[in-house]
Structure formats: structure tokens, C-alpha cells
Amino acid sequence: MPAGLTARRPPVAGPVAPDPPARRGRRWAGLVVPILVCGGALLTLAVGLAAKAAGFDWGAPAQPLVVFLRPALSTWALPAAIVLAASLYGALRLHRHGTAVGPAGFAAATFALTLVTRLALNVFRGGPGALDQPFVVGRAGEGRTEFLPALPFLEGGVGHFLSHFTEISPRLPIQAQGHPPGLLLAMHYLGIDTAAGLAALTIGVGALAGPLLYLLGRELAGEAEARAAALLFVFVPTALRDCATSADARCATLGVLAAVGLLARRPANRVLGAAGLALATFFSYALLAVGAWAALVRWRREGIGAALRLAAICGAVLVVAFLALDLLT
């Protein structure tokens, strides 16, 4: 052995000290919410199945779930499966080597992945011609309950339609009854009056939720967390299965767009976020909850004062936006 060097003995393994009670308590505290959510979901399923076995019919196809269990494959299944597999491989590569791609490039890649995966899975079941089927107005199709049959109610003019919306609403198809008039007005001004046009609008707007979620993640956490969240969102099963041609896809995009502004670090952008919230609520009443959620986030991060200020901004912009709409129409 050279002079001046001494042999280092390997450390002797000893008994591992148990976690202190405080650390164990924090670990369990982090599991409370997942346990409650999973337990509530399982309880809901158990109650629905027990009720069905006892002869109680709730009107849900797969009680208590409002889904239809109809597995289907088309001749497009193989190429669509290849596209899905390639998208997953691309997402993994993007996650591992994403630092070489700038924010703009990553956002564009997220949009492409969101768009391609949703199209592939839905083409998997019925081919390209099935993408607009939810909006086709026919005897047996669900398009009879969608928005296209409601367009003739706008023939009297936008102002008349909005001022009499509460009287007109009960006569609209069921999907249009359950939503504010925002989508019908968008279809009117964009000249969309076919199932293919409405499907294209839905698919394009819905896919924007991917890059918008990435921007939201950057406001709430770091770059790595934002990228991971956006890529995970691409492969959420319900989003893949339902959000190619579903109104929920448009609502998700509008909701995340509002959240990006409301939780922005720059105060001026929060006003834009409140304007986005006003726009979102014109398409779905439920999206008012985005403002409440953003206020809760502000409260947890910056205190009750920040939450109240954000709530005040949202309320003021909502009132101004709907007053302006009333005056303009």
C-alpha cells in the first residue's frame, strides 16, 4: 500500500432505527385523501350493484356508472394500436430527454400527442367515419340530443335568443338545455352546421388542454413537475376514451385556460384569467367551480387575503362581462 494511505473498512451494518412517531404520522396523513377517495368510489360501486341486485333500477346502463359496455374493434384497430404505441414511446422519450426541448417545443409536442392519441383510440373502435357520429342527427343516434338540432332557435337573431333563453331552453335538445348558450353562439358565428364541423371544433379545442395543463403546472410547480403532469394527462383513460368528440373536452380546455390566468404570478394576468372564467361559464355552468378552486389554491399559498382579492376580481369581471354582453346583444 502506498505511504500515507490507510485502508478503509466497509461500514458495519447495524440495526435500522425505526421512524419516529412524528414522521410516521405525516406519512399516514398523506394517505388520508387517497384512502377516502378510493373508499368512496368503491362504496359507490358496491351500493349501485347491491341496489341492482335488489331490483332497484336507477336508469344507468352499468349501474351506478353511466357508461355502455360495448367493446368494439374495426379494421382500423391494428394501425390505430401502432399509433398509440408509438405515441407512448414518444412520450417516454420526451420525458427522459425533455430538457433538450424548450417550453414552446414541449407545448407543441404535448398538443400533438393529445390530438393523435385521442384520434387513434376512437378510430380504433369505429374507423375515421365514427369521429363525428356523436353529432349526427338521426333516428337512433345521440346527435338528436346534442347541439346541432338547436341551431334553428337562433334564426330569430342572437339578441332575441339570449333575451328569451330561459323560455326557449326547455324546448332545446337535452344537451343544449343543460348548458349556457355559449357553444350555440360559437357555432352560429363560425358557420358550423354539420356533424363533421362540430367534431372538428371539438377535437381541436379539446386537444389544447394538454399544453394548457403544462402552462398551469409551470405556474403551480417546477418545470419537471409541469412536464410530467402534461404527459400523464395525455394518457388519462377517460380523456382518451371520451374526449375526442365530447363537450367535456371543450369544457376542460376552457377551465384550464381560466385556471392558468387566475393562478398566474403576474397580477395583471389574473384579470385575464377572470375574463377567461367569464367566457368559460358561458359554455358550462359547472366551470364556475374553477374560480372557487383557484381561490382555495391562493388561500393555501398566500393566505385568506389573496383568496378574497381573487374572488373579488372574479366576481367583478363576471358581472361586467355579462352586463356588456347584455348591452351588445
N, C-alpha and C positions, 0 to 999 in steps of 0.2 A: 504494500500500500504506500503511495507517495507520502512524503513527510508533510506534516501539517494537516492531514486529513484523518478523520476518525470515522469509523463505521457507524452508520445509523441503524438502530434497531427498529424493526417494524413495530408500530403501536400495538399494544396488547389490548385485545378486545375485552371489554368489560360489560357488565350489565347495563342495559339502556335504561336511563331514568324515565319513569312514566311522566306523561304530560301533566303539568299542574292542572288543578281543577278549573282555574280561570280559562286556560286555553281550551280544555275540553268543552266548557260551557259555550265559548264563542263558536267552536266547530258545530255543536248541535244547533245553536241559534241560526247559523247559516242554512241549516237544513229544514227549518220550520216551514218556510213558504213552499218549497218544492213538495214536502210531505203533505201539506194541506191541499195544494192544487191537485196532486195526483190522487190523494184520498177522495177529494170531492168529485173528481172525474169518474173514478171507479164506483163511487156511491151512486152517482147519477146513472151510470150504465146498469148497475145492479137493480136500482129501483125501476128503471124502464123495462128491463127484461122480466122482473118479477110481476110488474103490472100486466105485461102482455100475456104471461103465463096464466094469470088470474082472470083473463078475459077482458081487461080494460084496454080499449083502443084509443090511442092519442092522436091518430091520424098521421103519424110519422112513418115513413117507409121502413126504416130499420130502427124501430122504437128503442131508445129515445132520440136516435140520430136521424136528421132529415137528409138522408142520402139514399141513393138507389144502388144496390149491389148488383151491377150488371157488367161483369168482366167482358171485354170485347177486344178482338185483335183484327187488324186489317192486313192487306198485302203490303202496307207501308210499315209494318211492325219492325222488320229487320233493319231497314235504313234508319228509321227513327231511333231504334235502340243503339245503333252505331253512333248516331249524332249525340245521344245522351251520354254514352260512354266517353266519347271524345271531349264533350263539354266538361265532364267530371275530371278527366285527366288534365285538361287545360286549366281548370280552376285550381287543382292541386299544384300545378307548375307555377301558376300566378301567385299562389300563397307562399310557396317556398322561395321564389326568386322575384317577389313583387317589388323589392326595393329598387330594382333596375328600371321599373316603370314609374313614371311620375304620376301625380294625382289625376291629371286630365286623362292620361292614358289608361289608368286603372278604372276611372269612372266610365270611360268608353267601353272597356273590356267587360265591366260589370253589366252595362246595358246590353251588350251583345249576348252575354251568357244568359241573362234573364230572358231575353227575347227568344233565343234559339231553343233553350230547354223547354220553355212553355209550349212553343210551337211543336217541338218534336214529340212531347208526351201526348199532346192532343191529336196530332196526326197519327200517332201510334194506334189510337183506338178506331178512328174512322176515316183516315185519309185527309188530304187537304180540303176536300169539299165539306168536311164536318166542322170546320172552324167557324163558319157563320150560321150553323144550324140552330143555336140557341135563339137567334133573332129572326129566323124565317117564320113568316106568318102563314100558318096553315091550320088545318083542322086538328091534327094530332100534335103539332109542335108546341113547344113552350113559348114560341115567339108571340103567340096571342096574348100572353100576359106581360110582354115586355113593352118597350117604349115606342116602337115604330107605329103601332095602331093608334097611339095618342097624338101623332102629329096633326091630324085633321082638326083638332081642337084649337090649333094656332091660326087657323085660316081667318079668324076674325081680327087678327092683329095681336102683337105682343102685349100692348097695353091692356087690351080687353082681357086677354088670357090671364095676366098677372092679377089684375084688379078683381077678377071673378074666380080666382084659383080655388078658393075654399068651396064655392058652389060647383065648379067643374070637377074637382078632384074625385068625388065619389063615382063619377061616370068614366074615369080613366081605367086602363088596364091595371091589374093589381100591383105590378112593379112601379108604375108611374104614380099610383096612389100613395105608395109608401115612401116617396122621395120628394124633395122640393123640385121646383121646375127648372133647375139649372141645366140638366142634361138635355131636356126637350128644347130649351132655348139654344143651346150649343148646336144641336142637330139642325135646328131651323136656320141659324145663321151660317153654318158650314155647308148647308145644302145636302145633308145626309138623309136619304130617304130609302135606302136599301139595306138588307141584312149584311151584305159584304162591306159596305161603307161603315156601318156601325161596328162591325167586327174589327175592321182595320183601326178605327179610332180607339177601341177598347184595348186591342193588343199593343198598339204603340204607346198609349198613355200609361198602361199598366206596367210595361217594361221599364219605364222611367223610375219606378220605385226603387230599383236596385242601386243606381248611382246616387239617388237622393238619400237612401239609407246610409250610404258611405259618407256623404256630407254630414248627416246627422251624427254619425259615430265620431267624426272628427271634432264636432262641437262638444260632445259629451265625454270623450276619452281620447286616447292617443291614436296615432296613425295605424299602428299594428292592430289595435282592437277594432278600429273602424273597418279595416280591410277584411279582417276575419268575419265580422258581423255581416258585411255585404255579401261575401261569398257563401256564408251559411244560409242567408236569406234566399239566394238563388235556388237552393235545393230543398227548401221547406216543402214537405209533401203537399200540404193543402194549397200552397201558392202554385206549385207545378200543376196540380190536378185541376184546379178550379179557376185560376186567374188568367187564362189565355183570353177567354171571351166571357168574362163575368164583370158585372158592375162593381163588384167588390175590388177588382183590380184598379179601376179608376179612382175609387174612394181611397184606397191605400196610398196611391201616389199623391193625391191632394192632401191627405192627412199628414204624410211625411214631409211634404213641401212646407206646410204650415209650421210643423214642428221645427224644421231647420231654421226658419226665421225666428220663431219665438224663443229658441234656446241659443241664438247667436250671441257671440261675445260682444259685438258692437251694438250699443243701444238703438242706433238708427235702424238696424236690420230687424229689430223686434217689432217695429211699426209695420214693416213689410210683412213680417210673419203674421201679425194680426190681420192684415189685409188678405193674406193667403187663407187664414182661418175663416174670414167672412166669405171668401169665394168657396171654400170647401163646404161650409154649412149650406150653401145654395145648391149643393149637389147631394148632400146627405145630412139629415138632422143629427145623426149619431156622431158626426165629426166635431160637434161642439165639445165632446169629451177630450179632444186633443188639447184645447186651451186649458182645461182643468188639469190634465196630466202635466203640461208644461209648467203650470203654476206650482204644482206639487214638487216638480224637479227643482225649480227655483227656490222653493222653501227649504228643501233638504240641503241645498248647496250654499245658499246665500242668506237664508233667514226669511221670516214671515214678511218683512218689509218688501223684499224683492218680489215675493209671490203676489202681494197685494198690488204692487205697481204694475206687474204684468197683467193681472186680472183687470185692472182699471183700463189699461191700454186696449186689451181685447174687447172689453165692453164698449168703450168709446168708438173704436173703429167699426165694430159691428153695427152700432146704431147709425153712424154716419154713412156706412156703405148701403144700408137698406133704405135710409132716407133718400140718398142720392139715386138709388135705383127707382124708388117711387116717383121722384121728380122727373127722371129721364124718360120714364115709360108712361 
